[in-house]
Amino acid sequence: MDARGAALLIFIALILGANQVVMKLTSEGLSPVFQAGLRSAIAAVAIGVWIVIRGIAFPVTREVLLSGLVLGFLFAFEFLCLYVAVDLTTVSHVSIMFYTMPVHLSIMAHFLLPGERLTRLRILGLALCLGAVVLVVADRGQGQASLMGDLIAFVGAIGWAAVGMLLRASPISRVPGEAALLWQLGVSAPILLLAALLFGPLVRDLSVEHLWLMSYQVIAVGLFCFMAWVILIRVYPAPTVASFSFLTPVFSVGFAWLILGEPLRLSILIGLGLVAAGIVLINRR
């Protein structure tokens, strides 16, 4: 990982860390899954227009079609879990649980990607990160955090890892990054919008503030971060890119404390320390 790639990944982690809080605040005006569907739909239109204007190739062979549909379904599953989890439990808990993704991706890469096998140091780093998960789940914080929300976030992390693996090891890996992103957004949008009907009223107490928060999710996350992540995971080793995702909970916990007033419990701080140690070990040569 060179300095340019590391700097971009840290910036992405900062944006995504703030997004956990933005999602929580937006849920006061729009139901969580409906937010996810709107974000995918609007971002898909923007990416589609960009592809047409720039004349970017969008191949639709049988292999790419099948991979794209599976990719979009997993993308929808990942974010359905994330948005529901944010609505059920605290941002601090969701952040640490959801960003166990590098653990799952590293295990998948060990078996499926040549040259990305787990070493003893990486295994130790992954163990520390999982230790953080156990610690955080064990501390309910006087009932503030929901065990169901924590578990849903953890399952969503597995879906995220599967998305990363498809981007590296399926026919979709051979299409331009913009096309791969359009498959994710375009397929997930109708799935999420239909699924939103199962989670209560789509609109809650909507105000202009929620529309601004929604635009942050579309532009900063749905367009910039997703596109950058798709490109980076193709350029650098998957476990190395994924390991930087562990920085996002650090930013999320900080924003949750600063903006939402969530307490900085000892279990959260120790969990973040374990995560940081895990990042160092995963990235050691």
C-alpha angles and dihedrals in degrees: 000000000000126000095261093053092045092050092050092048091050090050090050090050090053093052093046091046091057090045092067088062092042090054091051092051094044090053088072088070105024130033112254100244091044088056090054092049094048091049092052093045097049094042091048091056091049093049091046092054090048091052092051095046094048094041092234115176116255106185117194105192120155092259094047092046093054093044091046094052092049090045092051092048092051090046090054092047091049095054096039086059093045097049094044090048093051089053093050106041142021123294090237093058095043092050096055094041097046094046093060081093093109089060092057094040093050091051091049092047090051090062101031110031120063113229096020100090123149116260126200091260092050091048089052090049092051090048091054090051092050088048088058089054092052091049094049095046091050092057110071094180097226092311095306092120123059118223089210090053091049092051093047090053090051092051089048089056089059089053090051091052090051089053090053091049093051090051089057106034110029135073088266087071089072097058123084116278092246090055092049090051092049090054089054096046099036096050095040096050099071092038092054095042091053092044089052089069088067094058103064130264114000094216122046121168098337122191138162089266091063091052090055090048089050091053089056089056092049101043106029098033109020095045112020104031097039093048093047092048092051090053097043096050088057095049101044132039110284097234091049093051091044093050091064087063086076087074090066095072089054090057092040094054090048093050091044090054094044099043107021098032094235110166120252095233120194092243090056093049093047089046091054090049091054090048092052091050089049091054091054094050095044091053098044114111 
